[in-house]
Amino acid sequence: MSSTVWIILAGAVLTYLTRIGGYVVLSRFERINPRVEAGLNAVPAAVLTTLVAPAALSAGPAELIALVVAGLVALRGGMMSMFLTGAAVLIALRYLLG
């Protein structure tokens, strides 16, 4: 097999191990400290921020407008409506603006 296949397989195994590892470690505790739980609840927002921030800083006008629209939709709607609206606006503006 090629090295690309091995890299993909290793990435899949390591991703699975990190996901199941967190579950195994936390399942050993009867009760989770509220501070730990609050920290774990903040992880998705932190990950999303690390994905959006670099794109927002190096974005063009279409990306910035789509980001603002998605942010406004997020204030009233759910996550799915935010992602779908942001994607639709980005696709339309990229088509219109070139």
N, C-alpha and C positions, 0 to 999 in steps of 0.2 A: 504494500500500500504506500501511497505517496505521503510525504510529510504533512501535507495539508489535511489529509484525512485524520492523521494522528493528532494534529493540533486541535481539530474540531472535536474529536473524541475526548481528548484530555480536558478541553474546556467544558464539555458537557458533564463529564464525571466530576470535575472540581466544582462546577455550579451546583450540581446535585448534592455534593457533600457539604457545601457551605449552607445550603438551604436546610437540609436535614439535620446538620450539626446544631444550628440554632434551636430547632425544635427539641432535639435530644437534651441539650443543656437546660433549656427552660422547663422542660417537663419534669426535671428532677426536683424542682422547688415546689413546695405546697402553695406558697403565696409569693407573688412578685411584689417587690418594693414599689410603691407608687411613683417614685422618681425614675426607676428603671422603666416602668411601664410608660411614663410620659416621654422618656427618651426614645423608646422603641416606636411610639406613636408619631414622633417627629421625623423618623427616618424617611418615609415616602416623600414628604415635602422637601427634605434636604436633597434627596436624590433628584427629584424633579427640578429643583433649583440649579443643581450642578449641570443638568442637561440643557436647561433653557438659557441660563446666564451667558455662556460663551456665544451662543447663537444670537442672542439679543445684542450683545456688544459689537458683533461683527456683521450685523444684519443690514439689509437694505430697507427701503421704505415699505415694501410689501410685507416683509417679515415683521417689522415693527408695528404696522397697522394691524396685522393678524394677531399679534401678541396682545395688543391693547383690547381688541374686540374679544378675544378669548378670555382675557381677564375680566372684562365687564360681564360677559355671559356667566363666568364662574361665580360672580356675586349673587346671581339669581337662580341659576340652573345647577345641574349636577355635573359630575366629571365627564360623562359621555357627551352631553350637549356642548360642554366647553371644547372638548377635543374635536368633535365633528364641526362645530362652527368655526373654530380656529383653522382647521384644515381646509374647509370650504372657502373661507375668505382668502387664505394664502394661495390656494390654487387659482381662484378667480383673479386675484391681483397680479400674480405672476403671469397669467395669460394676458391680462389687459395692459400691464406695464412692460411686458417683454422680458 
